[in-house]
Amino acid sequence: MIVKLAVSFFCSLIITYLVGRVLVPALRRVKAGQSIKEDGPVWHMSKQGTSTMGGLMIICAIAIVCLSVGIEEIANGSYGHLFVLLLAMLYGAIGFFDDYEKLKKKQNTGLTAKQKFLLQLACAIAFIYLLRLFGYLKPNLYVPFINITIPLPE
């Protein structure tokens, strides 16, 4: 198990590096750089032009490794890791949309905090629903420190 996790980690690290070698120059070519609000601190202006959407390379690596390493679990009918991957991809899509809005407006204002929160909440609720639907999550209350589990009605 530890070997499988270590291999997954190093594979995702290598994939992130390789995708980044292609993605970062491409983002620079299309001028997908960070805009900084002028009313912020002066030292913050040094971030002006920093590439946005770097999460794409991380999500790409996670997806490739999750699908390739988890193929045995998928064949056995276990989809828990796919639900986690789906959640990561949905959160990544929210981040992508936020960065896209910033680039489109050429300002450092993408989604509002309320919009991000509601989208993330909807994703989390869907994730919990999937876990319950497929039996990965039981409605039990665990009390830490005293190690008591209280079963709740389904």
N, C-alpha and C positions, 0 to 999 in steps of 0.2 A: 504493500500500500504506500509506504513512504517513498519507495523507488518510483512508483507510478506518479506520485505527486511531484517529486523532484524532476523527473523527465518532462512532465507537463509544464512545470515552471520554466525550465530552461528552453523548451521548445517555444513557449509563448514569448520569452525574452528575445530569442533569435528572430522569430517572426515579426515582433514589434520593431526590432532594429531594421530588418530588411524592408518592411513596409514603410517605415519612417524614412529610409534612404530615398525612396521614390516619392512618397507623399509630401514631405516637408518642402522639397524644391518645387513640386507642382503647386502647392499652396502659395509659395512665395511668388511664383510666376503669375498667378491670377490675383496677386495682391490681397490674399485672405489674411490680412493682419489686424491686430487688435487696435481699436480706437480707444483713446483715453479721454475721459471727461476733463475739461479744462479747469473745473472748479476743485479738482482733487489736489493732493500734495504734489509739490514740484518733483520729488524723487520718483513719483509714480509715472512720470512722463517717459522714463527710460523704457517702459514696457511698450511704448508706441510701436506698432508694426510687428509685434510678436505674433507668429502664426497662430491662428485659431483652428479649431476642429482637429486637434491632435488626438482626441479621444478615438477617432476613426481607426488609428493603427492599433490601439489597445483592444477595442471591440473586435476588430478583425482577427487579431491573434487569439483572443479568448474563444471566438467562434470556431476557428480552425482546430484548435487544440481540444476544445470541448467535444466537438463532433468526431474527431479522429480517435481520441483516447476513450471516449465514452461509447464507441460503437458496440462494444460487447454488452454494455448495460441496455442499450437500445434494443439489441437483438433479444435480450432476456425480458423485455417488456418493462424495464425500469426507466422512467422519464424524468425523474427528479432533477437531474443536472440540466435537462433541456428547459425546465421551467425557470431555473436560475439564469440560464443563458438568455431566455426570453426576457426576463426582468432586466438584465444588464443591457440588452439591446434596446428595450423600450426607454430606459433611463438615458442611454446613449443617444437615442433619437430625440429625446427632449433637449439634451445638450446641443445636438447638431442644429435643431430648429432655432434654439436660442442664439447660437453663433451665427447662423444664417441670417437671422433678423438683424443682428448687429452689423453684419457686412452689408446687407441690403440698405440699411438706413445710414451707413457710414458713421455710426455713433456707438457709444458703449451702452446702448439701451436695447436689449433684446426682449425676452419675455419678462413680464413683471414677476415679482416674488409670489404674488397670489396665483398667477397663471402656472408658474413652475410647481408650486405646492400642490395645486389641484390636480395637475397632470401626474405628478409623482404619487399622490394619494390614490388616484384612480388605478395606476399601475400596481401599487401595493395591494389594493383591495382585490384586483383581478388575480394577482399572484397567490394571495391567501386563499381565494376561492378555488383556484386550480389545485393547490396543495390539499385542501379539504376534499374536493371532488375525487381526487385520485388516491385518497387515503394516506397521504404523507403527513398529515397534521391532524391530531386528535384534539377535541375540546377539553383538555385537562388543564387544571391550574396547578402549576408547580411553585411551591414556596421554597425559595432558596434558603440556605443556612440551616434550616431545620429538616431539609430533605423530605418534604411531604408532597405527595401528589394527590390532588383532590379531583376525582373524575366528575365532569360536568355532563349533563344530559346532552345528547346529540340533537 
